[in-house]
Amino acid sequence: MDQDRYYAEHYSEILNSGGLGLVSRYIHSRLEKNIDIDAEVVLELGAGLGQHLSFVKHKFARYYETDIRDENLPNRKQRENFNGKVIKMKLDAQDLSFIQNGSISRIVSNCLLIHLDDPEKALKEWKRCLRIGEGRTGG
């Protein structure tokens, strides 16, 4: 079975169940523990099925849940109190060229770098997109 098919069919199920699911939920909660900012624009890269959003406690004007896999984008549940502030979109975490410099308040990424072909390029892109002085604490 090729890697893309495996991720599409089994990854989320395995990652979010049993002991691994406990660890995953712990990581999500720890990423949010010391976040003490309200972020205007949050960009979550590799959001999968949107598991992290339920752990976010700070306010935001826009929250972009992104993933490179089409099967992770449609029909995700969102809590009613987000009032349309969550936008789901297909995005390659290594190519944020359409995002303006310094236009993102916070970037969230959980267990993504290991899956990227060029993690160094991705980190440079992420840094370019972040507003100076924002989004650089915690997750």
N, C-alpha and C positions, 0 to 999 in steps of 0.2 A: 504494500500500500504506500503510495507516495505521500510525502510530508503534507502537502496542501490538503489532500483528501482526508488524511488523519485528523488534522486540526479542525477541518470543517465538520467532521462527523463525531469526534470524541473529546477534543481538548477541553472544552468548557465543562462537559459532564465530569471528567476526571478531576479537573482543577477545583471544582466547587463541591465535591462530595467527600465524605469520610474524613480521615485525618488530614489529607491534603487540603480539603475545604476549610477545615479549622485553621490551618496555617495561613491559607489565603485570606480568610476574613481577618485574622490577627494582623497580617501585613497591611491590609487596607485601613484598618482602624489606627494602626501606629503611624501610617503616613499622614493622617489627619490630626494626630494628638496635639502637636504644638503649632498648628497653623493658627495664627492670630491676626490674619488680615482678611479684609473683605476685598475680593478680587473683582475688578470690572469684567475682565475677559479671561476665562479659564480654557485651556486647551488640553484635553486628555488624549494622549496618543496611545494607540493600541488598547482601546477601551473594551474590546471584546463584546460581550453582551451587556455591558454597562454596570458591572458589579460594583465598581468603586463609588459611583455617584451617591449611593445611599449612605455612605460614610462621611460625605462632605457636610460640614456644619456651618461654614462661613457663607456669607451672602455673595452673590455674583449677579451681574447683569446679563451675561451670556456664558454658557458652558458648552463648548464644542466636544462632543463625544466622537472620537474618530477611530477608524480601523481600516485596514487595507482589504479586509475580506468582506465581500458583499453580503454573505450570509449572516454577518453580525450586525448589520444595519437595520433591517426592517422590523417593525412591530415590537420594538422594545417598550417595556412598561416605563412610564415615568410618573412620579408622584404628582398629585394635583397641585401642590403648592409651588411648583416650578413655573407655572403660568407661561408656558411657551419659551422659557429662557434656555432650554436645552435643545441644541441643534445636533443632529446626528449626520455625519458625513463620511464618505470614503476619502482616505488620505494616507499617503505614504509618509511615514515619520522621518524618512531621510530626505524628503523633498518638500520643504515648506516655502518654496520660492514665491508663491503668490501671496504670502503673508508679509505685511510690511514690517520693517525693522522696528523693534520696541513696541509692538502693538498688543502684546499678550501680557497679562498681569501675572499669570501662574501657569506652569506646565506640570501636568501630572502624568507620570509614566511608571508602570509597575511591571517589572519582569519583561521588559521589551527589548532592551539593548542586545541581549544574547541572541535574539532572533534576526537581527539586522545584518545585512551584508557589510555595511560600512558604519559602525557605531560612532567612530570619530567624526565623520561627516555629519551624522545626525546630531550629535551634541553641539557642534558648531552652529548648525542651523537653529537648534533650540535656543541657544544663547543669543543669537542674533535677533530672534523674535521677542525675547523677554524685555520688558521695561526695566531699565536700570533701577535697582533698589526695591523691586517688587518680585514676588514669587520665588525668592531665592532661599526661603527657609522651609524646612520640612520636606514633604513629599515632592 
